[in-house]
Amino acid sequence: MKKHFLKFFVTQSKLMAMCAAGFILFSCGNSQGGMKLGDDEFAVSAVSASSSDQTTSYPATIKGTQDIEIRPQVSGFIVKLCVDEGATVRKGQALFQIDPTQYQAAFNQAKAGVESAKANLETVKSTEANKRILHDQKIISDFEYQTAQNNLLTAKAALAQAEAALTSARQNLGFCTVTSPSDGVIGTFPYRVGSLVSPSVSKPLTTVSAIKQMYVYFSMTEKDLLRLTKAGGTLKEQLEKMPEIKLQLADGTIYANSGKIDAVSGVIDQSTGSVSMRAIFPNEQNILRSGGMANVMFPYTIDNIFVIPQSATQDIQDKKFVYVLQSDGTVKHTEIKVFNLNDGKNYLVTSGLKEGDKIVVEGVQVLKDGQKITPITPEQKKAKYEQALKDQHDGNIATAFK
């Protein structure tokens, strides 16, 4: 009975030891500073200058290349809405129908006036011709013939006046059908069927936005603009040299098509120190809508910069530090300056390091200034870590932490 109990106790003790070892190994492998495989072994890596592709973003507003207000040119009641809000329309497509009754009557009246004027002109023409013959034969006086000629001129003028009235009436009748002046997308309708509208209404019937190409307006700081235009040349040449830009939509996705800056304001806003800019983006799929908000993503390259992992740094009172390996094997706590943008994994070091410096890349949270370490490469660290996992898996507890 005692032997059985002793055997059970030893077995349980081994299992507990293995579980504890596994927990410790897991904790080390997942710690913030990385796994330290020896009391004085730390992964060290040399830094070297390189180029880094970065992007910066600016809030932007999207506008159609044309936002045309649609206003009535005649007064009357709306009797029909020919399209719905948000519809895509073509140039010349009917949008609204205004009651044409009075304008149709005016057109008919003007048309009848033209026919009457034409008939009267024909009569006056015949009279003038007869008078001319009689005048040539000295049968009538010069005054009587001159009167006939004046009557002919009056009849011609009356016909021209009637035709002008007909043209005006035809135009007003045509205005009863409000059409789109360009291809685009319809906005909202403040007026519905039964609304009385006129050329003097305060709000337009709707807005047609041309969206095959979209303007994106944003502002850039004077400093950033100078960086883009420091090469000099004419404004056109500067615009051509500017890189293509991307657009981050409101849902966080990146718009598939790239855009190009096509206009820069010549005046810097004194209150903000920024300059207004405009880019143009293709919009064949009608994804972009006028009035929308987005972020312009501006690419640029930083040369001669040191890229280090964020795991190599310590934050102390809003300052960043790294441990630089010295020639005697000790580490020096060194302050660095980093670029204000990062990718969440690495920092771009602008000062504090020089070419060839070796820094501790993991486990910096347990180091102290002047501490002596045994440097190993990140590859050696990884190999030891994998070997430790294998030893643990195989039950080699005695060698799992060597």
Secondary structure, 3 states (H helix, E strand, C coil): CHHHHHHHHHHHHHHHHHHHHHHHHHHHHCCCCCCCCCCCEEEEEECCEEEEEEEEEEEEEEEEEEEEEECCCCCEEEEEECCCCCCEECCCCEEEEECCHHHHHHHHHHHHHHHHHHHHHHHHHHHHHHHHHHHHCCCCCHHHHHHHHHHHHHHHHHHHHHHHHHHHHHHHHHHCEEECCCCEEECCCCCCCCCEECCCCCCCCEEEEEEEEEEEEEEEEHHHHHHHHCCCCCHHHHHHHCCCEEEECCCCCECCCCEEEEEEEEEEECCCCEEEEEEEEECCCCCCCCCCEEEEEEEEEEEEEEEEEHHHCEEECCEEEEEEECCCCEEEEEEEEECCCCCCCEEEEEECCCCCCEEECCCHHHCCCCCECEEECHHHHHHHHHHHHHHHHHCCCCCCCC
